[in-house]
Amino acid sequence: MVNQILDWLINHMSSLDPFVRSALAGLAIMAETSIFLGLIIPGDTVVLLASTGVANLAQFFLLLFLVLLGSLLGESLGFLIGRVFGSRIRASALGRWIGAKNWAMADAFVHKRGGLAVAMSRFIPILHSLVPVVSGMTRMTYRTFIIWTLGACAIWASLYVGVGYIAKASYQQLASNLK
């Protein structure tokens, strides 16, 4: 059963146009860090699934580029949203749904660690959806924010696209050995 599900996912990812697949992954990761969609549909998962459809080096770098671009745009948009609408977001229904505990955790994380918090949050679920907005709510400059974000997003995107691609190759080799 698991083999059938994995085969279906890999086949469907492979059958998508490489640009469409990569653009969808980039949009998913952008939405995750800017409009909190990642709290419902994790962009990380979309990137991993998209990377299972990579068939060659050109597709790998296309996916990597669009995921990195989506990450940077999403985090920058999240920062801008926090800067402009921060207090209203916390008071909104969405802000209450996220919860005071999660906001406080993100606030403390950014306050204590500054730019390092921005970089670390890219690798921590829930925080990577909140920290860009929280960073925009603080006195952190955009320059500091984007420098730390760029490094973290480059490492994160490379890891996720690479892991998904390697996982597909490993799965295919294992499946062929079992036949």
Backbone hydrogen bonds, N-H to C=O, Kabsch-Sander energy under -0.5 kcal/mol:
donor,donor_aa,acceptor,acceptor_aa,energy
5,I,1,M,-2.1
6,L,2,V,-2.8
7,D,3,N,-2.8
8,W,4,Q,-2.4
9,L,5,I,-2.6
10,I,6,L,-2.7
11,N,7,D,-2.7
12,H,8,W,-2.4
13,M,9,L,-2.6
14,S,10,I,-2.5
15,S,11,N,-1.6
16,L,12,H,-0.9
16,L,13,M,-0.5
21,R,17,D,-2.9
22,S,18,P,-2.3
23,A,19,F,-2.9
24,L,20,V,-2.7
25,A,21,R,-1.8
26,G,22,S,-2.4
27,L,23,A,-2.7
28,A,24,L,-2.5
29,I,25,A,-2.2
30,M,26,G,-1.9
31,A,27,L,-2.8
32,E,28,A,-1.8
33,T,29,I,-1.2
34,S,30,M,-0.8
35,I,31,A,-1.6
37,L,31,A,-1.5
39,L,36,F,-1.7
40,I,37,L,-2.0
41,I,37,L,-3.1
45,T,42,P,-0.5
46,V,42,P,-1.3
47,V,43,G,-2.6
48,L,44,D,-2.4
49,L,45,T,-2.6
50,A,46,V,-2.7
51,S,47,V,-2.3
52,T,48,L,-0.8
52,T,49,L,-0.9
53,G,50,A,-1.6
54,V,51,S,-1.0
60,F,56,N,-2.1
61,F,57,L,-2.5
62,L,58,A,-2.1
63,L,59,Q,-2.6
64,L,60,F,-2.7
65,F,61,F,-2.6
66,L,62,L,-2.6
67,V,63,L,-2.6
68,L,64,L,-2.4
69,L,65,F,-2.9
70,G,66,L,-2.5
71,S,67,V,-2.5
72,L,68,L,-2.5
73,L,69,L,-2.8
74,G,70,G,-2.7
75,E,71,S,-2.7
76,S,72,L,-2.2
77,L,73,L,-2.7
78,G,74,G,-2.6
79,F,75,E,-2.4
80,L,76,S,-2.4
81,I,77,L,-2.8
82,G,78,G,-2.4
83,R,79,F,-2.4
84,V,80,L,-2.5
85,F,81,I,-3.2
86,G,82,G,-1.3
89,I,85,F,-2.4
90,R,86,G,-1.9
91,A,87,S,-1.5
92,S,88,R,-0.9
92,S,89,I,-0.7
95,G,89,I,-0.8
96,R,92,S,-2.2
97,W,93,A,-2.2
98,I,94,L,-2.5
99,G,95,G,-1.7
103,W,99,G,-2.2
104,A,100,A,-2.9
105,M,101,K,-2.3
106,A,102,N,-2.3
107,D,103,W,-2.9
108,A,104,A,-2.7
109,F,105,M,-2.2
110,V,106,A,-2.5
111,H,107,D,-2.9
112,K,108,A,-2.5
113,R,109,F,-1.8
114,G,110,V,-2.5
116,L,113,R,-1.4
117,A,114,G,-0.8
118,V,114,G,-1.2
119,A,115,G,-2.0
120,M,116,L,-3.0
121,S,117,A,-2.4
122,R,118,V,-0.8
122,R,119,A,-0.8
123,F,120,M,-1.9
124,I,121,S,-1.6
127,L,125,P,-2.5
128,H,124,I,-2.1
129,S,126,I,-1.2
130,L,126,I,-1.2
131,V,127,L,-3.5
134,V,130,L,-2.6
135,S,131,V,-3.2
136,G,132,P,-1.7
137,M,133,V,-1.3
138,T,134,V,-0.9
138,T,135,S,-0.7
145,F,141,T,-2.3
146,I,142,Y,-3.3
147,I,143,R,-2.1
148,W,144,T,-2.0
149,T,145,F,-2.4
150,L,146,I,-2.8
151,G,147,I,-1.6
152,A,148,W,-2.0
153,C,149,T,-3.2
154,A,150,L,-2.1
155,I,151,G,-2.0
156,W,152,A,-3.0
157,A,153,C,-3.0
158,S,154,A,-1.9
159,L,155,I,-2.4
160,Y,156,W,-2.8
161,V,157,A,-2.6
162,G,158,S,-2.1
163,V,159,L,-3.1
164,G,160,Y,-2.2
165,Y,161,V,-2.1
166,I,162,G,-2.7
167,A,163,V,-2.8
168,K,164,G,-2.0
169,A,165,Y,-2.1
170,S,166,I,-2.9
171,Y,167,A,-2.7
172,Q,168,K,-2.7
173,Q,169,A,-2.1
174,L,170,S,-2.6
175,A,171,Y,-3.1
176,S,172,Q,-2.2
177,N,173,Q,-1.8
178,L,174,L,-1.5
179,K,175,A,-0.7
